[in-house]
Amino acid sequence: MNCTYKVGFGIDFHQLVEGRELFLGGVAIPHTKGALGHSDADVLLHAICDAMLGALALGDIGIHFPNTDPAYKDIDSKKLLAKCVELIRGKGYRVLNVDSSLTLEQPKIKPYVPAMQETIAGILGIGMDTVSIKATTTETMGFVGREEGLVAYATVLLDEIAPAKLPVKIKNESGFELPAYATSGSAGMDLRANITDPISLQPLERTLVSTGLYMELPNGYEAQIRPRSGLAIKQGITCLNTPGTIDADYRGEIKVILINLSNETQLIAPGDRIAQMVIQSVQQVSWVPAETLSSTERNAGGFGHTGKS
């Protein structure tokens, strides 16, 4: 099964100068200095932007919002973050959580962290409890220690947005429409008999019925073939080997094994709905050889029992 998670890392630096406002995490922080930059120079939001873009190999904010473009002069970095949200959503992803760190000597940002979390979470569409903001100093070492600049680091976790419906390639060589869901809440789709003449099924007789359908399931999915309740009740016809499994690497025609469990001869006509197909996700396992298994209250009880005491 394909991994749907992506991790991105971002880092940003800005000088600190007098005469500029200091914005961190979308919040104005009272201070004697502010970050120097083409935009409002919000070092934390820039690091988060870079992490989001990097997770999908989309470059960095310098590519998408160049400092040579007058359109971004003094722009509010919250707008840049919102644009990055649009970019990753356009690729089918969303942010799950953010972990970030600020490195600066002054000011102390702890009183402003909740406001930053609320601002960032609101733009990303996630909960405040999934936005981590930490801060540290360099113990007066380096340009940060001399209060000449500040640094922000950010890591984000992205998750693929599940499509409303799973796209599946299908080849239709039948004379009928593609299988479809009868209602918005349906789990299965009807399969039809792709036959030219009616099939006569004697009691307890079985037959293999063509559907004229071929499909290419994505890895990590299977198609289950199940009986139709109406066919079973009215005619006593059901599926053998049920639920049958169609694997993701199968490319042959979908066929259905039917059996007549009634006491009378039953007819299957061209186009009859003969079974239902349900698409399900599956996960392969990796066996871990063991000499013993953990004990439970049930242990081996119940297998093959009638359920009666």
Backbone bond lengths (Angstrom), bond angles and torsions (degrees), N, CA, C in turn:
res aa  C-N    CA-C-N  psi(-1)  N-CA   C-N-CA  omega(-1)  CA-C   N-CA-C  phi
1 M - - - 1.453 - - 1.522 109.28 -
2 N 1.325 116.47 135.14 1.451 120.20 -178.25 1.522 110.57 -67.95
3 C 1.354 115.13 140.59 1.463 120.34 177.42 1.517 109.34 -74.21
4 T 1.317 117.46 132.76 1.464 121.14 -177.56 1.521 112.32 -100.95
5 Y 1.333 117.84 0.97 1.456 120.82 -176.85 1.525 111.29 -101.51
6 K 1.327 115.68 144.43 1.454 122.48 175.80 1.528 108.52 -133.42
7 V 1.334 116.36 139.25 1.461 121.54 179.52 1.524 108.88 -115.27
8 G 1.325 115.82 135.99 1.460 120.40 178.70 1.514 111.26 -130.00
9 F 1.344 115.52 149.33 1.463 121.64 179.01 1.522 109.02 -125.01
10 G 1.333 116.76 137.52 1.453 121.30 178.35 1.515 111.38 -133.77
11 I 1.332 115.46 150.63 1.464 121.39 178.00 1.524 107.98 -143.68
12 D 1.325 116.60 144.00 1.461 119.62 178.96 1.526 110.10 -148.16
13 F 1.334 115.41 147.49 1.465 123.27 179.48 1.522 109.07 -127.04
14 H 1.304 116.93 145.27 1.471 121.10 171.02 1.518 109.55 -146.15
15 Q 1.325 115.09 146.65 1.456 120.03 172.75 1.525 109.83 -72.26
16 L 1.323 115.29 154.36 1.457 121.81 171.95 1.526 108.45 -107.99
17 V 1.338 115.69 126.94 1.464 120.51 -178.62 1.524 109.21 -136.69
18 E 1.294 115.19 158.31 1.461 120.31 175.65 1.525 109.51 -76.38
19 G 1.338 115.29 153.17 1.458 119.81 177.87 1.509 114.39 86.92
20 R 1.330 118.57 7.11 1.464 122.32 177.27 1.523 109.29 -123.03
21 E 1.341 116.12 146.40 1.461 119.97 173.27 1.522 109.49 -76.80
22 L 1.317 116.30 150.34 1.463 121.53 178.64 1.523 109.44 -103.85
23 F 1.335 115.32 117.37 1.462 121.54 177.14 1.521 108.59 -115.10
24 L 1.325 115.28 128.21 1.459 121.41 177.44 1.524 109.00 -135.96
25 G 1.322 116.11 124.36 1.461 119.83 179.61 1.510 113.27 62.11
26 G 1.341 116.27 28.07 1.468 120.56 179.47 1.505 114.17 80.91
27 V 1.326 117.10 9.35 1.463 122.06 -177.49 1.527 109.23 -119.62
28 A 1.331 116.81 135.60 1.462 121.61 175.95 1.530 109.09 -76.24
29 I 1.345 116.49 125.08 1.460 122.88 -176.62 1.530 108.69 -110.92
30 P 1.321 119.52 120.31 1.467 120.76 177.89 1.531 111.01 -61.33
31 H 1.342 116.24 125.91 1.464 120.43 179.19 1.521 108.52 -165.67
32 T 1.319 115.04 163.40 1.465 119.94 -179.44 1.520 112.22 -79.61
33 K 1.323 116.92 -15.07 1.457 121.82 179.32 1.523 110.42 -129.02
34 G 1.317 115.36 160.33 1.451 121.52 174.84 1.508 110.49 -134.24
35 A 1.319 116.94 165.93 1.460 121.15 -178.80 1.520 110.58 -79.58
36 L 1.328 115.23 138.27 1.455 121.70 -178.97 1.518 109.68 -92.64
37 G 1.338 116.58 129.93 1.450 119.88 178.80 1.512 111.92 -175.20
38 H 1.343 115.91 171.19 1.470 121.02 179.92 1.524 110.59 -68.71
39 S 1.340 115.79 -37.14 1.466 121.06 176.84 1.519 108.03 -93.58
40 D 1.333 116.62 -153.03 1.469 118.25 174.70 1.533 111.51 -78.49
41 A 1.338 116.12 -0.49 1.464 123.53 172.82 1.528 113.27 61.54
42 D 1.338 116.10 39.19 1.464 120.66 176.95 1.521 108.34 -76.26
43 V 1.331 115.69 96.66 1.448 121.18 -172.03 1.531 112.63 -62.10
44 L 1.324 117.32 -33.71 1.472 120.43 -178.87 1.522 111.16 -70.25
45 L 1.331 116.66 -46.78 1.468 119.04 179.69 1.520 110.77 -65.60
46 H 1.329 117.32 -33.90 1.462 119.57 178.84 1.527 110.58 -66.11
47 A 1.319 117.38 -40.23 1.461 119.92 178.56 1.530 110.94 -64.75
48 I 1.329 116.52 -39.48 1.470 120.04 178.23 1.524 110.08 -66.17
49 C 1.327 117.06 -41.38 1.465 120.49 176.84 1.521 110.75 -58.07
50 D 1.331 116.21 -47.80 1.464 119.96 -179.50 1.524 111.84 -62.43
51 A 1.332 117.13 -37.46 1.460 120.42 178.31 1.526 111.07 -64.22
52 M 1.323 116.43 -42.91 1.460 120.61 179.29 1.520 111.25 -63.73
53 L 1.328 116.18 -45.70 1.464 120.22 -179.50 1.524 110.63 -67.16
54 G 1.337 116.31 -40.47 1.452 120.21 -178.90 1.513 113.47 -65.06
55 A 1.329 116.74 -32.32 1.468 119.92 -179.39 1.518 111.73 -60.16
56 L 1.335 117.15 -28.81 1.460 121.54 -179.04 1.525 111.81 -111.47
57 A 1.343 116.51 14.95 1.473 121.77 179.18 1.523 111.45 55.67
58 L 1.331 115.72 44.40 1.462 121.66 -179.02 1.534 112.32 -100.46
59 G 1.321 116.79 14.64 1.455 119.15 -179.25 1.511 111.53 88.09
60 D 1.332 116.42 -148.54 1.463 120.34 -179.56 1.518 109.85 -137.18
61 I 1.333 116.07 179.91 1.471 119.02 -175.85 1.524 111.53 -67.54
62 G 1.340 117.18 -23.56 1.458 118.99 177.04 1.512 112.60 -65.43
63 I 1.332 116.37 -28.50 1.468 120.94 177.46 1.521 110.75 -77.97
64 H 1.314 116.00 -43.66 1.468 120.03 -175.10 1.528 112.76 -83.17
65 F 1.331 116.40 -30.31 1.468 120.51 -177.72 1.534 109.03 -133.31
66 P 1.336 118.12 70.26 1.472 121.19 -172.88 1.529 112.40 -64.71
67 N 1.338 115.14 145.82 1.467 119.28 -179.27 1.521 112.73 -77.85
68 T 1.328 115.56 4.65 1.466 120.20 173.96 1.526 111.95 -96.21
69 D 1.340 115.95 -4.87 1.465 120.92 -177.70 1.523 109.49 -94.02
70 P 1.342 118.07 118.46 1.469 120.82 -179.62 1.525 113.10 -60.20
71 A 1.319 116.61 -21.66 1.467 119.84 -178.38 1.520 111.26 -63.02
72 Y 1.333 116.99 -23.61 1.463 120.12 -176.77 1.527 112.76 -103.90
73 K 1.321 116.57 9.57 1.455 120.20 178.99 1.526 110.00 -64.91
74 D 1.331 116.25 120.09 1.468 123.57 178.86 1.531 113.33 59.97
75 I 1.314 117.29 20.81 1.463 119.83 -178.18 1.524 110.88 -66.81
76 D 1.301 115.68 146.09 1.463 122.52 174.67 1.529 108.03 -67.53
77 S 1.323 117.83 121.05 1.468 120.98 -176.46 1.524 113.15 -65.85
78 K 1.323 117.28 -16.37 1.474 118.66 174.21 1.523 109.65 -62.38
79 K 1.330 116.79 -31.28 1.463 120.05 177.52 1.527 110.34 -70.16
80 L 1.324 117.36 -34.39 1.459 120.41 177.42 1.531 110.43 -67.75
81 L 1.332 115.83 -40.65 1.466 119.70 177.85 1.524 110.86 -63.33
82 A 1.337 116.05 -41.73 1.467 119.70 178.65 1.527 110.66 -63.35
83 K 1.330 116.46 -36.78 1.467 120.07 178.30 1.519 110.67 -66.51
84 C 1.333 117.05 -37.59 1.466 120.26 178.03 1.527 110.95 -66.03
85 V 1.333 116.42 -34.78 1.467 119.90 175.01 1.527 109.51 -60.45
86 E 1.334 117.29 -43.44 1.462 120.94 178.24 1.523 111.00 -62.67
87 L 1.333 116.38 -39.82 1.463 120.03 -178.49 1.527 111.70 -63.78
88 I 1.333 117.09 -45.58 1.470 118.16 -177.54 1.526 110.59 -74.41
89 R 1.321 117.29 -31.87 1.471 118.51 176.44 1.517 110.25 -67.85
90 G 1.330 116.08 -32.82 1.455 119.54 175.96 1.523 112.39 -64.11
91 K 1.337 115.85 -22.53 1.461 120.93 175.91 1.526 111.87 -95.05
92 G 1.337 116.41 3.99 1.461 120.17 176.34 1.509 115.03 87.25
93 Y 1.349 117.56 25.14 1.460 120.72 -179.26 1.525 111.79 -127.93
94 R 1.317 115.15 161.10 1.454 122.82 177.54 1.530 108.37 -139.40
95 V 1.332 116.37 158.27 1.458 121.39 178.55 1.524 109.27 -83.56
96 L 1.340 115.80 133.36 1.463 120.67 174.87 1.523 111.34 -97.50
97 N 1.337 116.70 -43.57 1.460 118.48 178.77 1.524 110.50 -158.19
98 V 1.336 114.97 162.01 1.466 122.91 179.96 1.523 108.13 -130.11
99 D 1.330 116.54 134.64 1.465 121.98 171.39 1.524 106.57 -125.04
100 S 1.321 117.32 121.63 1.463 120.24 -174.04 1.520 111.35 -137.13
101 S 1.331 114.74 158.63 1.462 121.79 177.74 1.523 109.02 -139.08
102 L 1.317 115.72 139.55 1.463 123.01 173.74 1.518 108.67 -109.68
103 T 1.314 116.08 141.26 1.457 120.84 175.81 1.526 108.30 -121.94
104 L 1.322 115.99 111.52 1.465 121.86 -179.90 1.522 108.94 -161.47
105 E 1.330 115.25 155.05 1.472 119.92 179.31 1.522 111.80 -83.61
106 Q 1.312 114.90 -47.07 1.462 122.03 -178.31 1.521 108.18 -141.88
107 P 1.324 117.73 150.42 1.472 129.14 -3.06 1.532 110.78 -84.75
108 K 1.316 116.48 173.63 1.452 121.64 173.87 1.522 108.30 -76.19
109 I 1.304 116.50 127.29 1.469 118.89 -171.92 1.518 114.04 -100.86
110 K 1.319 118.46 -4.57 1.470 120.28 -175.51 1.519 113.16 -50.64
111 P 1.348 120.24 -41.62 1.473 119.17 -178.97 1.527 113.50 -65.15
112 Y 1.328 116.98 -18.43 1.471 120.36 -174.65 1.528 112.91 -102.34
113 V 1.330 116.74 -5.46 1.471 120.00 -176.16 1.534 112.76 -59.47
114 P 1.343 119.69 -45.79 1.475 117.76 179.40 1.527 113.30 -58.15
115 A 1.332 117.33 -39.04 1.467 120.18 178.79 1.522 110.56 -66.34
116 M 1.335 117.11 -38.70 1.463 120.76 176.93 1.530 110.38 -63.65
117 Q 1.326 115.78 -46.07 1.471 119.43 179.66 1.519 111.26 -59.13
118 E 1.312 115.79 -43.90 1.470 120.00 -179.56 1.519 110.95 -63.19
119 T 1.325 116.79 -42.03 1.461 121.12 -179.19 1.523 111.36 -64.97
120 I 1.330 115.95 -49.52 1.466 120.47 -177.71 1.526 110.89 -65.91
121 A 1.337 116.19 -44.02 1.468 119.96 -179.80 1.520 110.94 -61.30
122 G 1.323 116.95 -38.68 1.460 120.69 -179.96 1.522 112.24 -63.18
123 I 1.329 116.10 -40.56 1.466 119.71 -179.68 1.529 111.03 -71.40
124 L 1.327 116.20 -39.66 1.465 120.34 -177.31 1.522 112.97 -80.54
125 G 1.332 116.93 -15.40 1.458 119.62 -179.05 1.505 113.27 74.98
126 I 1.348 116.84 34.50 1.466 121.22 179.50 1.521 108.96 -128.78
127 G 1.311 117.93 173.59 1.459 121.70 -179.43 1.517 112.01 -78.36
128 M 1.323 115.88 152.40 1.463 120.21 177.41 1.519 111.97 -58.50
129 D 1.325 116.26 -31.85 1.465 119.73 -177.70 1.524 112.55 -74.10
130 T 1.326 117.80 -0.19 1.464 120.98 175.58 1.527 111.51 -108.73
131 V 1.331 116.76 9.51 1.467 121.64 177.10 1.530 107.94 -116.75
132 S 1.308 116.39 109.04 1.461 122.13 179.95 1.529 109.64 -100.66
133 I 1.332 115.74 128.93 1.470 121.12 177.02 1.527 107.81 -130.17
134 K 1.325 115.68 117.51 1.458 121.89 179.05 1.519 108.60 -118.10
135 A 1.322 116.56 163.65 1.461 120.66 178.23 1.518 110.24 -145.60
136 T 1.326 114.25 149.66 1.458 120.12 177.26 1.521 109.02 -150.97
137 T 1.295 116.19 167.87 1.461 121.69 174.11 1.526 108.13 -108.78
138 T 1.328 116.35 176.78 1.468 120.61 173.65 1.523 110.32 -107.18
139 E 1.338 115.55 19.31 1.467 120.31 179.77 1.528 110.77 55.58
140 T 1.344 114.60 45.15 1.480 125.52 177.62 1.526 113.36 66.60
141 M 1.334 119.00 11.20 1.461 120.90 179.94 1.521 110.78 -91.27
142 G 1.347 115.93 145.75 1.444 122.01 172.78 1.517 114.06 71.56
143 F 1.360 114.57 -171.29 1.468 118.85 -176.30 1.526 111.71 -65.60
144 V 1.342 117.15 -29.91 1.465 119.57 176.03 1.524 109.60 -68.55
145 G 1.329 116.34 -43.80 1.460 120.83 179.78 1.515 112.42 -63.51
146 R 1.343 116.43 -30.35 1.464 120.01 178.02 1.519 111.53 -85.39
147 E 1.331 117.13 3.95 1.465 124.16 -179.68 1.524 111.97 60.45
148 E 1.327 114.81 34.80 1.460 120.52 175.45 1.532 111.73 -90.57
149 G 1.312 116.01 -17.39 1.451 119.42 -178.71 1.513 111.57 -167.91
150 L 1.318 115.88 -179.03 1.461 122.26 179.05 1.523 109.49 -144.75
151 V 1.330 115.66 160.66 1.463 122.22 -175.10 1.524 108.95 -134.31
152 A 1.324 115.77 146.31 1.468 120.98 174.25 1.520 109.20 -131.25
153 Y 1.325 115.95 141.47 1.456 123.62 176.13 1.531 107.48 -123.31
154 A 1.321 116.18 143.67 1.473 118.86 178.99 1.519 110.30 -147.87
155 T 1.316 114.93 141.58 1.458 122.72 172.29 1.518 107.78 -124.51
156 V 1.319 116.51 134.75 1.469 120.16 178.34 1.517 109.40 -125.65
157 L 1.322 114.78 151.31 1.458 122.40 173.26 1.517 107.89 -114.20
158 L 1.326 115.44 123.93 1.461 121.35 178.71 1.521 109.36 -107.79
159 D 1.314 115.14 150.34 1.459 121.80 177.26 1.511 108.25 -128.52
160 E 1.325 116.08 140.67 1.459 120.35 178.72 1.527 109.83 -70.14
161 I 1.305 116.03 132.64 1.463 121.21 177.71 1.520 107.93 -76.41
162 A 1.325 115.66 120.24 1.471 119.58 -179.12 1.521 110.07 -64.52
163 P 1.328 117.32 129.47 1.464 118.88 177.96 1.523 110.83 -64.68
164 A 1.331 115.89 152.48 1.466 120.11 178.86 1.526 110.17 -56.98
165 K 1.333 116.03 -36.33 1.456 120.99 175.94 1.521 108.28 -139.27
166 L 1.325 116.08 140.35 1.451 121.80 -178.70 1.530 109.69 -73.19
167 P 1.335 118.44 122.22 1.470 119.37 177.98 1.523 110.56 -73.58
168 V 1.323 116.78 127.14 1.467 122.58 -178.92 1.532 108.42 -132.37
169 K 1.330 116.26 128.10 1.463 120.08 176.23 1.529 109.31 -71.49
170 I 1.338 115.89 136.31 1.470 119.75 178.90 1.521 109.40 -143.13
171 K 1.323 115.38 139.42 1.465 121.87 175.60 1.525 107.69 -111.55
172 N 1.312 116.80 126.55 1.457 122.04 -174.70 1.525 110.36 -112.12
173 E 1.326 116.55 106.00 1.466 121.67 177.01 1.525 111.51 -106.80
174 S 1.337 115.41 13.78 1.465 119.47 177.19 1.526 108.68 -90.72
175 G 1.306 114.96 175.28 1.462 119.06 175.99 1.506 112.29 -95.80
176 F 1.321 116.71 18.40 1.466 120.64 -174.22 1.530 111.04 -124.63
177 E 1.334 114.73 168.16 1.452 119.74 178.78 1.521 110.52 -69.86
178 L 1.323 115.69 163.65 1.455 120.36 178.64 1.527 110.62 -65.50
179 P 1.330 117.82 152.69 1.473 120.13 175.09 1.530 109.60 -56.05
180 A 1.319 115.84 144.39 1.467 120.42 -177.61 1.516 109.63 -144.20
181 Y 1.341 115.19 156.28 1.458 121.07 176.46 1.529 108.78 -79.08
182 A 1.337 116.27 130.03 1.469 120.47 -177.30 1.524 111.49 -69.54
183 T 1.330 117.44 -35.30 1.462 121.72 179.46 1.526 108.67 -135.78
184 S 1.338 116.11 169.90 1.463 120.35 -179.70 1.523 112.08 -66.49
185 G 1.338 117.21 -21.19 1.457 120.55 -179.93 1.510 114.50 -101.53
186 S 1.329 117.09 6.75 1.465 120.40 -177.54 1.521 111.28 -69.96
187 A 1.334 115.93 141.42 1.465 121.01 176.52 1.520 111.35 -94.94
188 G 1.336 116.50 -29.75 1.458 120.89 -175.73 1.513 113.11 -117.53
189 M 1.331 114.26 161.48 1.469 122.29 177.04 1.521 108.85 -120.38
190 D 1.327 116.58 140.28 1.459 120.67 -178.74 1.525 111.56 -73.30
191 L 1.340 115.38 138.66 1.457 122.59 171.48 1.523 108.04 -104.24
192 R 1.329 116.27 141.14 1.470 120.95 -177.00 1.528 111.00 -111.72
193 A 1.323 114.32 152.30 1.470 120.89 179.34 1.522 109.23 -74.95
194 N 1.325 116.32 116.08 1.467 121.33 178.16 1.532 108.59 -93.92
195 I 1.329 115.39 75.58 1.462 122.16 -177.42 1.516 108.99 -128.65
196 T 1.336 116.41 154.42 1.478 120.59 179.87 1.526 112.13 -91.41
197 D 1.333 116.34 -30.33 1.462 121.01 -179.96 1.522 109.29 -126.00
198 P 1.342 116.48 152.94 1.465 119.37 178.09 1.525 111.49 -60.92
199 I 1.331 115.18 147.89 1.460 121.53 175.72 1.524 108.25 -105.26
200 S 1.324 116.73 128.79 1.456 122.17 177.73 1.519 108.77 -97.78
201 L 1.340 115.80 119.81 1.468 121.08 -178.28 1.520 109.43 -108.58
202 Q 1.332 115.69 118.28 1.449 120.06 175.92 1.533 109.42 -77.26
203 P 1.339 118.10 161.91 1.461 120.02 176.43 1.531 111.95 -53.28
204 L 1.321 116.11 131.52 1.462 125.81 -179.33 1.530 113.29 66.34
205 E 1.310 117.13 8.77 1.463 120.04 175.95 1.528 109.13 -84.59
206 R 1.331 116.32 143.48 1.460 121.13 177.97 1.524 109.58 -119.67
207 T 1.322 115.37 157.69 1.461 120.48 179.84 1.524 109.41 -153.66
208 L 1.320 115.30 157.76 1.466 121.74 178.40 1.519 107.61 -105.08
209 V 1.335 116.88 120.13 1.464 122.03 -173.22 1.523 110.02 -109.92
210 S 1.322 116.31 129.81 1.461 122.25 179.57 1.529 110.88 -77.60
211 T 1.321 114.80 151.90 1.475 119.85 174.16 1.527 111.67 -116.48
212 G 1.337 117.50 -16.09 1.458 120.12 -178.02 1.517 113.68 75.33
213 L 1.339 116.80 12.96 1.461 121.06 -176.59 1.525 110.84 -111.46
214 Y 1.331 115.22 140.86 1.460 123.43 175.24 1.533 106.68 -133.05
215 M 1.318 117.37 139.00 1.462 117.28 -178.31 1.525 111.45 -144.02
216 E 1.328 113.75 163.36 1.464 122.72 179.88 1.528 108.03 -125.43
217 L 1.325 115.73 95.82 1.455 120.56 179.88 1.531 110.54 -76.32
218 P 1.328 117.70 146.24 1.467 119.46 173.44 1.524 110.01 -66.54
219 N 1.324 116.30 152.21 1.458 119.84 175.62 1.519 109.99 -57.99
220 G 1.337 115.71 140.32 1.458 119.79 -178.69 1.516 113.30 94.24
221 Y 1.340 117.24 7.36 1.466 120.68 179.57 1.526 109.98 -132.63
222 E 1.312 115.59 156.00 1.460 122.58 174.23 1.524 107.84 -135.82
223 A 1.325 115.88 160.97 1.461 121.64 170.82 1.515 107.72 -111.68
224 Q 1.331 116.69 127.06 1.460 121.91 177.41 1.525 109.12 -101.07
225 I 1.329 116.19 132.64 1.461 121.95 177.98 1.524 107.76 -102.47
226 R 1.318 116.00 121.90 1.466 121.60 -174.45 1.527 110.76 -127.02
227 P 1.346 117.56 156.25 1.466 120.68 178.77 1.526 111.65 -68.13
228 R 1.347 115.53 157.85 1.462 121.80 172.15 1.526 108.15 -96.04
229 S 1.337 116.41 130.07 1.462 120.35 -176.64 1.526 111.75 -63.97
230 G 1.336 116.78 -39.44 1.471 119.78 -179.11 1.511 112.36 -63.02
231 L 1.330 116.46 -41.08 1.464 120.95 179.65 1.519 110.21 -66.38
232 A 1.327 116.92 -37.33 1.469 120.73 -179.62 1.520 111.19 -69.31
233 I 1.321 117.11 -43.54 1.464 120.82 -177.14 1.521 111.97 -70.28
234 K 1.328 116.48 -45.78 1.464 120.51 -173.08 1.526 113.52 -80.76
235 Q 1.356 116.55 -35.04 1.458 118.54 -174.55 1.531 113.69 -122.37
236 G 1.303 117.06 -6.72 1.457 119.53 -178.66 1.513 113.29 72.54
237 I 1.335 116.68 20.53 1.465 121.08 -179.67 1.525 108.94 -99.77
238 T 1.329 115.80 131.89 1.462 120.04 178.53 1.520 109.25 -140.43
239 C 1.326 115.62 179.34 1.465 121.29 -179.50 1.526 110.45 -97.73
240 L 1.314 115.52 142.05 1.461 120.78 168.82 1.530 108.71 -91.91
241 N 1.337 114.98 164.10 1.466 120.15 -179.36 1.527 109.99 52.42
242 T 1.336 114.85 51.38 1.450 118.29 -174.95 1.519 111.25 -117.47
243 P 1.340 119.64 142.53 1.469 122.25 -4.46 1.518 111.03 -74.14
244 G 1.315 115.30 128.66 1.461 120.01 176.07 1.519 110.00 -75.79
245 T 1.321 116.50 149.24 1.467 121.44 -178.38 1.520 110.93 -112.37
246 I 1.318 115.96 131.34 1.462 122.70 170.48 1.520 106.27 -108.39
247 D 1.326 116.56 116.70 1.461 121.39 -176.13 1.518 111.82 -79.43
248 A 1.334 114.55 161.63 1.464 120.29 -176.72 1.524 112.30 -64.86
249 D 1.344 117.97 -25.68 1.465 119.55 -177.72 1.527 113.02 -96.08
250 Y 1.336 118.29 7.50 1.471 121.55 177.91 1.532 109.13 -83.48
251 R 1.321 116.31 133.17 1.468 121.06 -178.58 1.533 112.43 -122.76
252 G 1.326 117.48 6.50 1.459 119.63 179.38 1.521 112.43 -81.91
253 E 1.333 114.91 -179.00 1.463 120.31 179.63 1.527 110.49 -70.96
254 I 1.316 115.98 143.42 1.460 121.77 174.77 1.527 107.70 -79.20
255 K 1.336 116.20 121.75 1.457 121.08 178.17 1.523 108.75 -128.00
256 V 1.326 115.71 155.31 1.461 121.15 -174.68 1.534 109.31 -123.31
257 I 1.345 116.34 129.74 1.463 121.42 176.77 1.526 108.18 -89.01
258 L 1.333 116.97 115.72 1.468 122.26 179.96 1.526 110.12 -111.09
259 I 1.332 115.19 149.59 1.466 121.53 174.75 1.519 109.08 -137.29
260 N 1.325 115.52 142.90 1.460 122.18 178.19 1.528 108.65 -95.14
261 L 1.320 116.57 108.58 1.461 121.01 179.84 1.529 112.38 -97.01
262 S 1.317 117.07 6.56 1.461 119.22 177.95 1.522 110.74 -86.35
263 N 1.321 115.49 178.44 1.471 120.75 179.11 1.512 112.63 -95.12
264 E 1.328 116.52 5.41 1.461 120.59 -176.48 1.523 110.05 -127.72
265 T 1.320 115.43 159.02 1.466 120.76 174.43 1.527 109.07 -68.10
266 Q 1.328 115.37 134.95 1.456 120.91 -179.61 1.523 110.09 -120.97
267 L 1.339 115.76 145.77 1.461 121.26 -179.85 1.528 110.36 -107.21
268 I 1.324 114.82 137.62 1.464 121.57 171.10 1.513 106.82 -111.84
269 A 1.325 115.54 118.25 1.457 120.34 -175.40 1.531 110.64 -97.05
270 P 1.331 117.94 157.11 1.464 120.55 175.97 1.536 110.89 -55.34
271 G 1.310 116.21 130.92 1.458 120.69 178.88 1.506 115.03 87.21
272 D 1.342 117.72 -3.55 1.465 119.58 177.90 1.533 110.01 -62.37
273 R 1.322 115.09 143.44 1.468 120.29 174.45 1.531 107.36 -78.75
274 I 1.325 116.49 116.34 1.458 119.88 -169.94 1.530 114.16 -111.47
275 A 1.318 118.02 -16.25 1.462 120.58 -178.30 1.519 108.99 -165.35
276 Q 1.325 114.81 170.37 1.464 120.49 174.43 1.522 109.16 -116.28
277 M 1.329 115.20 146.44 1.463 121.12 177.78 1.527 108.87 -117.73
278 V 1.332 116.19 127.34 1.462 122.85 179.20 1.521 108.57 -118.57
279 I 1.320 117.29 127.64 1.463 122.55 177.66 1.523 108.48 -93.02
280 Q 1.339 116.24 127.14 1.462 121.56 -176.86 1.524 110.43 -132.71
281 S 1.335 115.99 148.49 1.465 120.07 171.99 1.523 108.61 -81.56
282 V 1.306 115.97 146.27 1.459 121.95 179.49 1.530 109.08 -134.17
283 Q 1.317 116.07 159.46 1.463 121.14 177.78 1.515 110.02 -133.09
284 Q 1.312 115.70 129.03 1.455 119.26 176.30 1.522 109.79 -77.47
285 V 1.328 115.32 157.37 1.464 119.66 -177.29 1.518 110.24 -112.82
286 S 1.299 114.89 160.14 1.457 122.79 171.75 1.524 106.67 -116.68
287 W 1.331 116.83 114.99 1.462 120.78 -176.21 1.525 111.32 -70.38
288 V 1.317 115.24 139.31 1.461 122.34 175.54 1.527 107.19 -116.77
289 P 1.336 118.85 99.45 1.472 120.50 -179.10 1.529 111.28 -57.36
290 A 1.339 115.81 136.59 1.468 120.27 -178.10 1.525 109.61 -145.16
291 E 1.312 116.20 148.06 1.461 122.24 176.89 1.523 111.46 -86.02
292 T 1.339 116.57 -29.23 1.468 121.20 -179.79 1.518 109.26 -134.87
293 L 1.325 115.06 157.83 1.458 122.13 176.43 1.512 108.85 -119.29
294 S 1.334 116.75 153.82 1.465 119.80 179.47 1.520 110.54 -65.19
295 S 1.309 115.97 148.76 1.459 121.70 -177.98 1.523 110.67 -87.17
296 T 1.331 116.14 145.64 1.461 121.76 175.87 1.527 109.05 -130.48
297 E 1.304 116.92 170.33 1.459 120.83 178.86 1.524 110.58 -63.57
298 R 1.331 116.30 -34.82 1.460 120.67 -178.90 1.532 112.39 -81.58
299 N 1.342 116.30 -42.41 1.466 122.09 -173.29 1.510 111.22 52.42
300 A 1.340 119.85 -121.99 1.464 121.09 -175.55 1.530 112.89 -90.56
301 G 1.324 117.92 -0.79 1.450 120.84 -176.39 1.517 112.10 -67.40
302 G 1.330 115.45 146.14 1.465 121.03 173.46 1.508 115.17 103.33
303 F 1.338 118.47 -28.57 1.459 119.82 -177.81 1.529 109.53 -71.00
304 G 1.338 117.09 117.29 1.456 122.09 179.50 1.506 114.24 82.80
305 H 1.354 118.28 2.04 1.454 120.27 179.82 1.522 110.86 -81.98
306 T 1.315 116.66 160.95 1.461 121.02 178.73 1.518 111.99 -81.73
307 G 1.308 116.11 -17.35 1.455 119.04 -176.76 1.507 112.18 93.36
308 K 1.333 117.10 -5.98 1.471 120.75 178.84 1.529 109.69 -92.97
309 S 1.293 116.87 142.29 1.465 120.42 179.29 1.537 110.41 -76.30
